[in-house]
Amino acid sequence: MLGPFFCYTALKMRRDSVQNWMLFVVVLVFAATIPVTANGQGRGGAARGGGLRGGTVEKVESGNHRITVYLPPSYASDTSRQFPVIYFLNDSDDGSDAVVDAIKSSADRLAGVQGFSEPIVVIPDAAATADFQRLPEDLVAYIDSHYRTFKARISRGLAGRSKGGDAAFHTAAIRPDVFSAVYLINASGGDMASLVEGNEANLKKLYAISVDTGTKDSSLAANQQLHQELMRLHIPHHYEEYDGGSSNQPGERLERNLLPFFSKNLAAPANPTSPGVK
């Protein structure tokens, strides 16, 4: 026959076991209701998980031209913050929506990466690109007056794809007073190499130049010639050939190369709301 102490102990252990099990179930249910967020933080300091909203895209008109403007996630959440600007010149209006979608999805994903500097990205239409080459300060003045940008050349970059790459290089070569860095994706060639010698001094004023071309692209030889001319005159630049061509979707090059290039090379002074800034 069991003693009263033994019976009490056995009953208490059983009761405690049931209570512990019930507590464990409650903890599991509670934990399941807590949203999981990514560990990455942007320069604004707010953690951004996959469930939070991304950046926004605006369609605006300046004069007779249509312009698409990508605003990063922190633009709306941190209203005292200013941003560097990338001017992206596409090869034509055909397929421009796909390019805008690729820029937005790539920039949104990178926004949560520690140390990535979120940019505003401006994509003018083909007609605006033609005027942009002649008077880039007009579009720059419009963007600087309507958005929270860093209003200095060291915070402005130029990028272009195919014929837009030609336009970007031409503009950067003659207006280093407006832009500080340029990135070319499969620039179609044109007279880029011939521009180098006549604009050597201007090109050396740029903080960063990158030439990115696919081995299957028809413009490969023209980009190689540009690379050789830049090397001949000892103009610092990065040159890379990748397996692909202009028909490839630009998303991978944007996310792995172009956007990190500008994050590194465009000045974005610490913002008042950034961590560690008093």
Secondary structure, 3 states (H helix, E strand, C coil): CCCHHHHHHHHHHHHHHHHHHHHHHHHHHHHHCCCCCCCCECCCCCECCCCCCCCEEEEEEECCEEEEEEECHHHHHCCCCCECEEEEECCCCCCHHHHHHHHHHHHHHHCCCCCCCCCEEEEECHHHHHHHHHCHHHHHHHHHHHCCECCCHHHEEEEEECHHHHHHHHHHHHCCCCCCEEEEECCCCCCHHHHHHHCHHHHCCCCEEEEEEECCCCCHHHHHHHHHHHHHCCCCCEEEEECCCCCCCCHHHHHHHHHHHHHHHCCCCCCCCCCCCC
